[in-house]
Amino acid sequence: MLRIKDRESKLINKIKDAIERIDNGTFGICEVCGEEISEKRLMARPMTTLCIKCKIKQEEEEKKRGL
Ligand SMILES: [Zn+2]
């Protein structure tokens, strides 16, 4: 029971975070460069916190590390 409650509260915290971001106007703003994330991208991935440029950069760096 305790474990289930813990998982539930983590999910609730995630939702609260998203609502807070909407409330303070940082929802849809890239965490790295502060630029607006395109609407198209937000529609595909509503919980994303990176713009496409930063996401590509991050993926390239991950690839480099993987090779
Ligand atoms: Zn960015």
N, CA, C, O and the ligand as a Tripos MOL2 file, in Angstrom:
@<TRIPOS>MOLECULE
protein
  269   267    68     0     0
PROTEIN
NO_CHARGES

@<TRIPOS>ATOM
      1 N           0.8270   -1.2190    0.0000 N.3       1 MET1
      2 CA          0.0000    0.0000    0.0000 C.3       1 MET1
      3 C           0.8570    1.2630    0.0000 C.2       1 MET1
      4 O           0.5980    2.2180   -0.7320 O.2       1 MET1
      5 N           1.8850    1.2350    0.8450 N.am      2 LEU2
      6 CA          2.7520    2.4200    0.9340 C.3       2 LEU2
      7 C           3.4410    2.7090   -0.3890 C.2       2 LEU2
      8 O           3.5840    3.8630   -0.7940 O.2       2 LEU2
      9 N           3.8730    1.6240   -1.0670 N.am      3 ARG3
     10 CA          4.5770    1.7790   -2.3340 C.3       3 ARG3
     11 C           3.6710    2.4180   -3.3880 C.2       3 ARG3
     12 O           4.0840    3.2980   -4.1440 O.2       3 ARG3
     13 N           2.4330    1.9500   -3.4100 N.am      4 ILE4
     14 CA          1.4740    2.4880   -4.3800 C.3       4 ILE4
     15 C           1.2650    3.9820   -4.1140 C.2       4 ILE4
     16 O           1.2080    4.7900   -5.0410 O.2       4 ILE4
     17 N           1.1530    4.3240   -2.8450 N.am      5 LYS5
     18 CA          0.9530    5.7370   -2.4970 C.3       5 LYS5
     19 C           2.1440    6.5820   -2.9250 C.2       5 LYS5
     20 O           1.9850    7.7160   -3.3780 O.2       5 LYS5
     21 N           3.3490    6.0130   -2.7750 N.am      6 ASP6
     22 CA          4.5590    6.7280   -3.1690 C.3       6 ASP6
     23 C           4.5580    6.9950   -4.6670 C.2       6 ASP6
     24 O           4.8670    8.1000   -5.1110 O.2       6 ASP6
     25 N           4.2060    5.9620   -5.4470 N.am      7 ARG7
     26 CA          4.1620    6.1290   -6.9060 C.3       7 ARG7
     27 C           3.1090    7.1480   -7.2980 C.2       7 ARG7
     28 O           3.3110    7.9670   -8.1940 O.2       7 ARG7
     29 N           1.9800    7.0800   -6.6050 N.am      8 GLU8
     30 CA          0.8970    8.0230   -6.8910 C.3       8 GLU8
     31 C           1.3350    9.4550   -6.6300 C.2       8 GLU8
     32 O           1.0570   10.3560   -7.4210 O.2       8 GLU8
     33 N           2.0240    9.6540   -5.5100 N.am      9 SER9
     34 CA          2.4060   11.0220   -5.1700 C.3       9 SER9
     35 C           3.4670   11.5460   -6.1360 C.2       9 SER9
     36 O           3.5240   12.7470   -6.3970 O.2       9 SER9
     37 N           4.3140   10.6490   -6.6720 N.am     10 LYS10
     38 CA          5.3030   11.0810   -7.6740 C.3      10 LYS10
     39 C           4.6020   11.5550   -8.9350 C.2      10 LYS10
     40 O           4.9840   12.5600   -9.5350 O.2      10 LYS10
     41 N           3.5750   10.8200   -9.3270 N.am     11 LEU11
     42 CA          2.8120   11.1910  -10.5220 C.3      11 LEU11
     43 C           2.1070   12.5240  -10.2820 C.2      11 LEU11
     44 O           2.0930   13.3970  -11.1500 O.2      11 LEU11
     45 N           1.5250   12.6670   -9.0990 N.am     12 ILE12
     46 CA          0.8360   13.9100   -8.7690 C.3      12 ILE12
     47 C           1.8190   15.0770   -8.8100 C.2      12 ILE12
     48 O           1.4770   16.1600   -9.2840 O.2      12 ILE12
     49 N           3.0490   14.8580   -8.3110 N.am     13 ASN13
     50 CA          4.0630   15.9090   -8.3500 C.3      13 ASN13
     51 C           4.4150   16.3090   -9.7740 C.2      13 ASN13
     52 O           4.6190   17.4890  -10.0600 O.2      13 ASN13
     53 N           4.4880   15.3250  -10.6680 N.am     14 LYS14
     54 CA          4.7820   15.6170  -12.0790 C.3      14 LYS14
     55 C           3.6920   16.4830  -12.6930 C.2      14 LYS14
     56 O           3.9640   17.4390  -13.4190 O.2      14 LYS14
     57 N           2.4500   16.1210  -12.3810 N.am     15 ILE15
     58 CA          1.3190   16.8880  -12.9070 C.3      15 ILE15
     59 C           1.3360   18.2960  -12.3190 C.2      15 ILE15
     60 O           1.0880   19.2730  -13.0260 O.2      15 ILE15
     61 N           1.6310   18.3960  -11.0110 N.am     16 LYS16
     62 CA          1.7070   19.7040  -10.3580 C.3      16 LYS16
     63 C           2.7850   20.5740  -11.0080 C.2      16 LYS16
     64 O           2.5870   21.7700  -11.2180 O.2      16 LYS16
     65 N           3.9260   19.9560  -11.3230 N.am     17 ASP17
     66 CA          5.0160   20.6640  -11.9980 C.3      17 ASP17
     67 C           4.5520   21.2500  -13.3190 C.2      17 ASP17
     68 O           4.8220   22.4100  -13.6310 O.2      17 ASP17
     69 N           3.8410   20.4210  -14.1010 N.am     18 ALA18
     70 CA          3.3670   20.8680  -15.4100 C.3      18 ALA18
     71 C           2.3840   22.0270  -15.2530 C.2      18 ALA18
     72 O           2.4340   23.0030  -16.0030 O.2      18 ALA18
     73 N           1.4920   21.9080  -14.2710 N.am     19 ILE19
     74 CA          0.5040   22.9690  -14.0390 C.3      19 ILE19
     75 C           1.2110   24.2520  -13.6090 C.2      19 ILE19
     76 O           0.8460   25.3430  -14.0470 O.2      19 ILE19
     77 N           2.2300   24.1170  -12.7450 N.am     20 GLU20
     78 CA          3.0050   25.2830  -12.3170 C.3      20 GLU20
     79 C           3.6660   25.9710  -13.4980 C.2      20 GLU20
     80 O           3.6890   27.1990  -13.5770 O.2      20 GLU20
     81 N           4.2090   25.1710  -14.4220 N.am     21 ARG21
     82 CA          4.8670   25.7360  -15.6010 C.3      21 ARG21
     83 C           3.8670   26.4860  -16.4720 C.2      21 ARG21
     84 O           4.1880   27.5210  -17.0560 O.2      21 ARG21
     85 N           2.6460   25.9480  -16.5520 N.am     22 ILE22
     86 CA          1.6070   26.6380  -17.3230 C.3      22 ILE22
     87 C           1.2550   27.9520  -16.6190 C.2      22 ILE22
     88 O           1.1240   28.9970  -17.2560 O.2      22 ILE22
     89 N           1.1030   27.8770  -15.2700 N.am     23 ASP23
     90 CA          0.7240   29.0480  -14.4720 C.3      23 ASP23
     91 C           1.7470   30.1710  -14.5590 C.2      23 ASP23
     92 O           1.3740   31.3300  -14.7400 O.2      23 ASP23
     93 N           3.0420   29.8460  -14.4320 N.am     24 ASN24
     94 CA          4.0340   30.9200  -14.4300 C.3      24 ASN24
     95 C           4.5850   31.2270  -15.8190 C.2      24 ASN24
     96 O           5.5220   32.0100  -15.9720 O.2      24 ASN24
     97 N           3.9850   30.5930  -16.8300 N.am     25 GLY25
     98 CA          4.3050   30.9600  -18.2060 C.3      25 GLY25
     99 C           5.5890   30.3590  -18.7500 C.2      25 GLY25
    100 O           6.0690   30.7900  -19.7990 O.2      25 GLY25
    101 N           6.1640   29.3640  -18.0570 N.am     26 THR26
    102 CA          7.3750   28.7440  -18.5860 C.3      26 THR26
    103 C           7.0770   27.4530  -19.3340 C.2      26 THR26
    104 O           7.9890   26.8040  -19.8440 O.2      26 THR26
    105 N           5.8090   27.0830  -19.3990 N.am     27 PHE27
    106 CA          5.4420   25.9110  -20.1830 C.3      27 PHE27
    107 C           5.6630   26.2260  -21.6600 C.2      27 PHE27
    108 O           5.2040   27.2540  -22.1570 O.2      27 PHE27
    109 N           6.3680   25.3350  -22.3590 N.am     28 GLY28
    110 CA          6.6370   25.5860  -23.7680 C.3      28 GLY28
    111 C           7.8820   26.4180  -24.0000 C.2      28 GLY28
    112 O           8.1600   26.8280  -25.1270 O.2      28 GLY28
    113 N           8.6450   26.6730  -22.9190 N.am     29 ILE29
    114 CA          9.9040   27.4040  -23.0340 C.3      29 ILE29
    115 C          11.0410   26.4120  -22.8160 C.2      29 ILE29
    116 O          11.0180   25.6110  -21.8810 O.2      29 ILE29
    117 N          12.0380   26.4810  -23.7000 N.am     30 CYS30
    118 CA         13.1680   25.5580  -23.6030 C.3      30 CYS30
    119 C          13.9550   25.8060  -22.3110 C.2      30 CYS30
    120 O          14.2800   26.9410  -21.9660 O.2      30 CYS30
    121 N          14.2510   24.6970  -21.6060 N.am     31 GLU31
    122 CA         14.9870   24.7760  -20.3390 C.3      31 GLU31
    123 C          16.4280   25.2400  -20.5450 C.2      31 GLU31
    124 O          17.0200   25.8620  -19.6630 O.2      31 GLU31
    125 N          16.9860   24.9320  -21.7170 N.am     32 VAL32
    126 CA         18.4050   25.2020  -21.9500 C.3      32 VAL32
    127 C          18.6220   26.6210  -22.4880 C.2      32 VAL32
    128 O          19.4060   27.3790  -21.9160 O.2      32 VAL32
    129 N          17.9410   26.9890  -23.5770 N.am     33 CYS33
    130 CA         18.2280   28.2730  -24.2190 C.3      33 CYS33
    131 C          17.1420   29.3170  -23.9620 C.2      33 CYS33
    132 O          17.3300   30.4870  -24.2950 O.2      33 CYS33
    133 N          16.0120   28.9200  -23.3780 N.am     34 GLY34
    134 CA         14.9680   29.8700  -23.0490 C.3      34 GLY34
    135 C          14.1060   30.3110  -24.2210 C.2      34 GLY34
    136 O          13.2950   31.2290  -24.1000 O.2      34 GLY34
    137 N          14.2920   29.6440  -25.3590 N.am     35 GLU35
    138 CA         13.4800   29.9800  -26.5230 C.3      35 GLU35
    139 C          12.1670   29.2080  -26.5020 C.2      35 GLU35
    140 O          12.0340   28.1870  -25.8290 O.2      35 GLU35
    141 N          11.2100   29.7190  -27.2500 N.am     36 GLU36
    142 CA          9.9140   29.0440  -27.3120 C.3      36 GLU36
    143 C          10.0220   27.7270  -28.0620 C.2      36 GLU36
    144 O          10.6970   27.6330  -29.0870 O.2      36 GLU36
    145 N           9.3580   26.7270  -27.5460 N.am     37 ILE37
    146 CA          9.2960   25.4340  -28.2270 C.3      37 ILE37
    147 C           8.1310   25.5130  -29.2180 C.2      37 ILE37
    148 O           7.0530   26.0010  -28.8780 O.2      37 ILE37
    149 N           8.3530   25.0300  -30.4450 N.am     38 SER38
    150 CA          7.3120   25.1650  -31.4620 C.3      38 SER38
    151 C           6.0470   24.4020  -31.0750 C.2      38 SER38
    152 O           6.0950   23.3730  -30.4010 O.2      38 SER38
    153 N           4.9250   24.9390  -31.5200 N.am     39 GLU39
    154 CA          3.6310   24.3550  -31.1730 C.3      39 GLU39
    155 C           3.5370   22.9170  -31.6750 C.2      39 GLU39
    156 O           2.9830   22.0410  -31.0120 O.2      39 GLU39
    157 N           4.0980   22.7020  -32.8700 N.am     40 LYS40
    158 CA          4.0840   21.3850  -33.4950 C.3      40 LYS40
    159 C           4.7580   20.3630  -32.5800 C.2      40 LYS40
    160 O           4.2680   19.2540  -32.3710 O.2      40 LYS40
    161 N           5.9170   20.7930  -32.0410 N.am     41 ARG41
    162 CA          6.6960   19.9110  -31.1670 C.3      41 ARG41
    163 C           5.9480   19.6520  -29.8570 C.2      41 ARG41
    164 O           5.9520   18.5330  -29.3440 O.2      41 ARG41
    165 N           5.3140   20.6830  -29.3260 N.am     42 LEU42
    166 CA          4.5650   20.5330  -28.0760 C.3      42 LEU42
    167 C           3.3550   19.6180  -28.2490 C.2      42 LEU42
    168 O           2.9610   18.8950  -27.3330 O.2      42 LEU42
    169 N           2.7770   19.6710  -29.4470 N.am     43 MET43
    170 CA          1.6270   18.8020  -29.7210 C.3      43 MET43
    171 C           2.0770   17.3480  -29.7340 C.2      43 MET43
    172 O           1.3810   16.4660  -29.2320 O.2      43 MET43
    173 N           3.2600   17.1070  -30.3200 N.am     44 ALA44
    174 CA          3.7700   15.7420  -30.4050 C.3      44 ALA44
    175 C           4.2590   15.2560  -29.0440 C.2      44 ALA44
    176 O           4.0540   14.1000  -28.6750 O.2      44 ALA44
    177 N           4.9190   16.1680  -28.2940 N.am     45 ARG45
    178 CA          5.4730   15.8030  -26.9790 C.3      45 ARG45
    179 C           5.1410   16.8870  -25.9710 C.2      45 ARG45
    180 O           5.9560   17.7760  -25.7240 O.2      45 ARG45
    181 N           3.9610   16.8250  -25.3890 N.am     46 PRO46
    182 CA          3.5120   17.9100  -24.4900 C.3      46 PRO46
    183 C           4.3970   18.1200  -23.2650 C.2      46 PRO46
    184 O           4.4370   19.2250  -22.7230 O.2      46 PRO46
    185 N           5.1040   17.0880  -22.8200 N.am     47 MET47
    186 CA          5.9020   17.2290  -21.6000 C.3      47 MET47
    187 C           7.3610   17.5950  -21.8830 C.2      47 MET47
    188 O           8.1780   17.6480  -20.9640 O.2      47 MET47
    189 N           7.6850   17.8460  -23.1460 N.am     48 THR48
    190 CA          9.0710   18.1610  -23.4710 C.3      48 THR48
    191 C           9.4970   19.4920  -22.8520 C.2      48 THR48
    192 O           8.7030   20.4290  -22.7710 O.2      48 THR48
    193 N          10.7530   19.5650  -22.4190 N.am     49 THR49
    194 CA         11.2630   20.8090  -21.8340 C.3      49 THR49
    195 C          12.4220   21.3650  -22.6590 C.2      49 THR49
    196 O          13.0830   22.3150  -22.2400 O.2      49 THR49
    197 N          12.6710   20.7730  -23.8340 N.am     50 LEU50
    198 CA         13.7610   21.2360  -24.6940 C.3      50 LEU50
    199 C          13.2250   21.5940  -26.0750 C.2      50 LEU50
    200 O          12.3440   20.9090  -26.5950 O.2      50 LEU50
    201 N          13.7570   22.6740  -26.6780 N.am     51 CYS51
    202 CA         13.3800   22.9970  -28.0490 C.3      51 CYS51
    203 C          14.0700   22.0200  -28.9910 C.2      51 CYS51
    204 O          14.9510   21.2660  -28.5780 O.2      51 CYS51
    205 N          13.6690   22.0370  -30.2430 N.am     52 ILE52
    206 CA         14.1870   21.0490  -31.1960 C.3      52 ILE52
    207 C          15.7040   21.1890  -31.3670 C.2      52 ILE52
    208 O          16.4070   20.1880  -31.5090 O.2      52 ILE52
    209 N          16.2080   22.4300  -31.3540 N.am     53 LYS53
    210 CA         17.6580   22.6550  -31.5300 C.3      53 LYS53
    211 C          18.4460   22.0130  -30.3790 C.2      53 LYS53
    212 O          19.4360   21.3160  -30.6010 O.2      53 LYS53
    213 N          17.9900   22.2600  -29.1610 N.am     54 CYS54
    214 CA         18.6790   21.7100  -27.9940 C.3      54 CYS54
    215 C          18.5150   20.2030  -27.9170 C.2      54 CYS54
    216 O          19.4140   19.4950  -27.4650 O.2      54 CYS54
    217 N          17.3610   19.7160  -28.3620 N.am     55 LYS55
    218 CA         17.1180   18.2720  -28.3550 C.3      55 LYS55
    219 C          18.0810   17.5830  -29.3180 C.2      55 LYS55
    220 O          18.6640   16.5490  -28.9910 O.2      55 LYS55
    221 N          18.2430   18.1650  -30.5090 N.am     56 ILE56
    222 CA         19.1600   17.5870  -31.5120 C.3      56 ILE56
    223 C          20.5800   17.5880  -30.9580 C.2      56 ILE56
    224 O          21.3060   16.6010  -31.0790 O.2      56 ILE56
    225 N          20.9650   18.7070  -30.3500 N.am     57 LYS57
    226 CA         22.2960   18.8230  -29.7430 C.3      57 LYS57
    227 C          22.5050   17.7250  -28.6990 C.2      57 LYS57
    228 O          23.5340   17.0500  -28.6750 O.2      57 LYS57
    229 N          21.4970   17.5690  -27.8410 N.am     58 GLN58
    230 CA         21.5720   16.5640  -26.7770 C.3      58 GLN58
    231 C          21.7100   15.1630  -27.3690 C.2      58 GLN58
    232 O          22.4920   14.3440  -26.8870 O.2      58 GLN58
    233 N          20.9330   14.9020  -28.4260 N.am     59 GLU59
    234 CA         20.9840   13.5800  -29.0510 C.3      59 GLU59
    235 C          22.3290   13.3370  -29.7160 C.2      59 GLU59
    236 O          22.8570   12.2260  -29.6750 O.2      59 GLU59
    237 N          22.8870   14.3850  -30.3340 N.am     60 GLU60
    238 CA         24.2040   14.2550  -30.9750 C.3      60 GLU60
    239 C          25.2670   13.9470  -29.9310 C.2      60 GLU60
    240 O          26.1470   13.1140  -30.1510 O.2      60 GLU60
    241 N          25.1760   14.6240  -28.8000 N.am     61 GLU61
    242 CA         26.1540   14.3800  -27.7460 C.3      61 GLU61
    243 C          26.0190   12.9790  -27.1630 C.2      61 GLU61
    244 O          27.0090   12.3380  -26.8110 O.2      61 GLU61
    245 N          24.7760   12.5200  -27.0690 N.am     62 GLU62
    246 CA         24.5480   11.1580  -26.5950 C.3      62 GLU62
    247 C          25.1210   10.1410  -27.5620 C.2      62 GLU62
    248 O          25.6970    9.1340  -27.1520 O.2      62 GLU62
    249 N          24.9570   10.4150  -28.8580 N.am     63 LYS63
    250 CA         25.4880    9.5220  -29.8980 C.3      63 LYS63
    251 C          27.0120    9.4570  -29.8070 C.2      63 LYS63
    252 O          27.6100    8.3820  -29.8580 O.2      63 LYS63
    253 N          27.6260   10.6370  -29.6720 N.am     64 LYS64
    254 CA         29.0960   10.7090  -29.5590 C.3      64 LYS64
    255 C          29.5680    9.8660  -28.3890 C.2      64 LYS64
    256 O          30.5410    9.1200  -28.4970 O.2      64 LYS64
    257 N          28.8710    9.9920  -27.2760 N.am     65 ARG65
    258 CA         29.2690    9.2420  -26.0890 C.3      65 ARG65
    259 C          29.0620    7.7490  -26.2920 C.2      65 ARG65
    260 O          29.8200    6.9260  -25.7790 O.2      65 ARG65
    261 N          28.0010    7.4080  -27.0670 N.am     66 GLY66
    262 CA         27.6900    6.0060  -27.3080 C.3      66 GLY66
    263 C          28.6790    5.3300  -28.2380 C.2      66 GLY66
    264 O          28.8940    4.1220  -28.1390 O.2      66 GLY66
    265 N          29.2910    6.1000  -29.1510 N.am     67 LEU67
    266 CA         30.1940    5.4830  -30.1320 C.3      67 LEU67
    267 C          31.6010    5.2190  -29.6090 C.2      67 LEU67
    268 O          32.4460    4.7050  -30.3430 O.2      67 LEU67
    269 ZN         16.6690   25.3100  -26.6610 Zn       68 ZN68
@<TRIPOS>BOND
     1     1     2 1
     2     2     3 1
     3     3     4 2
     4     3     5 am
     5     5     6 1
     6     6     7 1
     7     7     8 2
     8     7     9 am
     9     9    10 1
    10    10    11 1
    11    11    12 2
    12    11    13 am
    13    13    14 1
    14    14    15 1
    15    15    16 2
    16    15    17 am
    17    17    18 1
    18    18    19 1
    19    19    20 2
    20    19    21 am
    21    21    22 1
    22    22    23 1
    23    23    24 2
    24    23    25 am
    25    25    26 1
    26    26    27 1
    27    27    28 2
    28    27    29 am
    29    29    30 1
    30    30    31 1
    31    31    32 2
    32    31    33 am
    33    33    34 1
    34    34    35 1
    35    35    36 2
    36    35    37 am
    37    37    38 1
    38    38    39 1
    39    39    40 2
    40    39    41 am
    41    41    42 1
    42    42    43 1
    43    43    44 2
    44    43    45 am
    45    45    46 1
    46    46    47 1
    47    47    48 2
    48    47    49 am
    49    49    50 1
    50    50    51 1
    51    51    52 2
    52    51    53 am
    53    53    54 1
    54    54    55 1
    55    55    56 2
    56    55    57 am
    57    57    58 1
    58    58    59 1
    59    59    60 2
    60    59    61 am
    61    61    62 1
    62    62    63 1
    63    63    64 2
    64    63    65 am
    65    65    66 1
    66    66    67 1
    67    67    68 2
    68    67    69 am
    69    69    70 1
    70    70    71 1
    71    71    72 2
    72    71    73 am
    73    73    74 1
    74    74    75 1
    75    75    76 2
    76    75    77 am
    77    77    78 1
    78    78    79 1
    79    79    80 2
    80    79    81 am
    81    81    82 1
    82    82    83 1
    83    83    84 2
    84    83    85 am
    85    85    86 1
    86    86    87 1
    87    87    88 2
    88    87    89 am
    89    89    90 1
    90    90    91 1
    91    91    92 2
    92    91    93 am
    93    93    94 1
    94    94    95 1
    95    95    96 2
    96    95    97 am
    97    97    98 1
    98    98    99 1
    99    99   100 2
   100    99   101 am
   101   101   102 1
   102   102   103 1
   103   103   104 2
   104   103   105 am
   105   105   106 1
   106   106   107 1
   107   107   108 2
   108   107   109 am
   109   109   110 1
   110   110   111 1
   111   111   112 2
   112   111   113 am
   113   113   114 1
   114   114   115 1
   115   115   116 2
   116   115   117 am
   117   117   118 1
   118   118   119 1
   119   119   120 2
   120   119   121 am
   121   121   122 1
   122   122   123 1
   123   123   124 2
   124   123   125 am
   125   125   126 1
   126   126   127 1
   127   127   128 2
   128   127   129 am
   129   129   130 1
   130   130   131 1
   131   131   132 2
   132   131   133 am
   133   133   134 1
   134   134   135 1
   135   135   136 2
   136   135   137 am
   137   137   138 1
   138   138   139 1
   139   139   140 2
   140   139   141 am
   141   141   142 1
   142   142   143 1
   143   143   144 2
   144   143   145 am
   145   145   146 1
   146   146   147 1
   147   147   148 2
   148   147   149 am
   149   149   150 1
   150   150   151 1
   151   151   152 2
   152   151   153 am
   153   153   154 1
   154   154   155 1
   155   155   156 2
   156   155   157 am
   157   157   158 1
   158   158   159 1
   159   159   160 2
   160   159   161 am
   161   161   162 1
   162   162   163 1
   163   163   164 2
   164   163   165 am
   165   165   166 1
   166   166   167 1
   167   167   168 2
   168   167   169 am
   169   169   170 1
   170   170   171 1
   171   171   172 2
   172   171   173 am
   173   173   174 1
   174   174   175 1
   175   175   176 2
   176   175   177 am
   177   177   178 1
   178   178   179 1
   179   179   180 2
   180   179   181 am
   181   181   182 1
   182   182   183 1
   183   183   184 2
   184   183   185 am
   185   185   186 1
   186   186   187 1
   187   187   188 2
   188   187   189 am
   189   189   190 1
   190   190   191 1
   191   191   192 2
   192   191   193 am
   193   193   194 1
   194   194   195 1
   195   195   196 2
   196   195   197 am
   197   197   198 1
   198   198   199 1
   199   199   200 2
   200   199   201 am
   201   201   202 1
   202   202   203 1
   203   203   204 2
   204   203   205 am
   205   205   206 1
   206   206   207 1
   207   207   208 2
   208   207   209 am
   209   209   210 1
   210   210   211 1
   211   211   212 2
   212   211   213 am
   213   213   214 1
   214   214   215 1
   215   215   216 2
   216   215   217 am
   217   217   218 1
   218   218   219 1
   219   219   220 2
   220   219   221 am
   221   221   222 1
   222   222   223 1
   223   223   224 2
   224   223   225 am
   225   225   226 1
   226   226   227 1
   227   227   228 2
   228   227   229 am
   229   229   230 1
   230   230   231 1
   231   231   232 2
   232   231   233 am
   233   233   234 1
   234   234   235 1
   235   235   236 2
   236   235   237 am
   237   237   238 1
   238   238   239 1
   239   239   240 2
   240   239   241 am
   241   241   242 1
   242   242   243 1
   243   243   244 2
   244   243   245 am
   245   245   246 1
   246   246   247 1
   247   247   248 2
   248   247   249 am
   249   249   250 1
   250   250   251 1
   251   251   252 2
   252   251   253 am
   253   253   254 1
   254   254   255 1
   255   255   256 2
   256   255   257 am
   257   257   258 1
   258   258   259 1
   259   259   260 2
   260   259   261 am
   261   261   262 1
   262   262   263 1
   263   263   264 2
   264   263   265 am
   265   265   266 1
   266   266   267 1
   267   267   268 2
@<TRIPOS>SUBSTRUCTURE
     1 MET1         2 RESIDUE 1 A MET
     2 LEU2         6 RESIDUE 1 A LEU
     3 ARG3        10 RESIDUE 1 A ARG
     4 ILE4        14 RESIDUE 1 A ILE
     5 LYS5        18 RESIDUE 1 A LYS
     6 ASP6        22 RESIDUE 1 A ASP
     7 ARG7        26 RESIDUE 1 A ARG
     8 GLU8        30 RESIDUE 1 A GLU
     9 SER9        34 RESIDUE 1 A SER
    10 LYS10       38 RESIDUE 1 A LYS
    11 LEU11       42 RESIDUE 1 A LEU
    12 ILE12       46 RESIDUE 1 A ILE
    13 ASN13       50 RESIDUE 1 A ASN
    14 LYS14       54 RESIDUE 1 A LYS
    15 ILE15       58 RESIDUE 1 A ILE
    16 LYS16       62 RESIDUE 1 A LYS
    17 ASP17       66 RESIDUE 1 A ASP
    18 ALA18       70 RESIDUE 1 A ALA
    19 ILE19       74 RESIDUE 1 A ILE
    20 GLU20       78 RESIDUE 1 A GLU
    21 ARG21       82 RESIDUE 1 A ARG
    22 ILE22       86 RESIDUE 1 A ILE
    23 ASP23       90 RESIDUE 1 A ASP
    24 ASN24       94 RESIDUE 1 A ASN
    25 GLY25       98 RESIDUE 1 A GLY
    26 THR26      102 RESIDUE 1 A THR
    27 PHE27      106 RESIDUE 1 A PHE
    28 GLY28      110 RESIDUE 1 A GLY
    29 ILE29      114 RESIDUE 1 A ILE
    30 CYS30      118 RESIDUE 1 A CYS
    31 GLU31      122 RESIDUE 1 A GLU
    32 VAL32      126 RESIDUE 1 A VAL
    33 CYS33      130 RESIDUE 1 A CYS
    34 GLY34      134 RESIDUE 1 A GLY
    35 GLU35      138 RESIDUE 1 A GLU
    36 GLU36      142 RESIDUE 1 A GLU
    37 ILE37      146 RESIDUE 1 A ILE
    38 SER38      150 RESIDUE 1 A SER
    39 GLU39      154 RESIDUE 1 A GLU
    40 LYS40      158 RESIDUE 1 A LYS
    41 ARG41      162 RESIDUE 1 A ARG
    42 LEU42      166 RESIDUE 1 A LEU
    43 MET43      170 RESIDUE 1 A MET
    44 ALA44      174 RESIDUE 1 A ALA
    45 ARG45      178 RESIDUE 1 A ARG
    46 PRO46      182 RESIDUE 1 A PRO
    47 MET47      186 RESIDUE 1 A MET
    48 THR48      190 RESIDUE 1 A THR
    49 THR49      194 RESIDUE 1 A THR
    50 LEU50      198 RESIDUE 1 A LEU
    51 CYS51      202 RESIDUE 1 A CYS
    52 ILE52      206 RESIDUE 1 A ILE
    53 LYS53      210 RESIDUE 1 A LYS
    54 CYS54      214 RESIDUE 1 A CYS
    55 LYS55      218 RESIDUE 1 A LYS
    56 ILE56      222 RESIDUE 1 A ILE
    57 LYS57      226 RESIDUE 1 A LYS
    58 GLN58      230 RESIDUE 1 A GLN
    59 GLU59      234 RESIDUE 1 A GLU
    60 GLU60      238 RESIDUE 1 A GLU
    61 GLU61      242 RESIDUE 1 A GLU
    62 GLU62      246 RESIDUE 1 A GLU
    63 LYS63      250 RESIDUE 1 A LYS
    64 LYS64      254 RESIDUE 1 A LYS
    65 ARG65      258 RESIDUE 1 A ARG
    66 GLY66      262 RESIDUE 1 A GLY
    67 LEU67      266 RESIDUE 1 A LEU
    68 ZN68       269 GROUP 0 **** ****
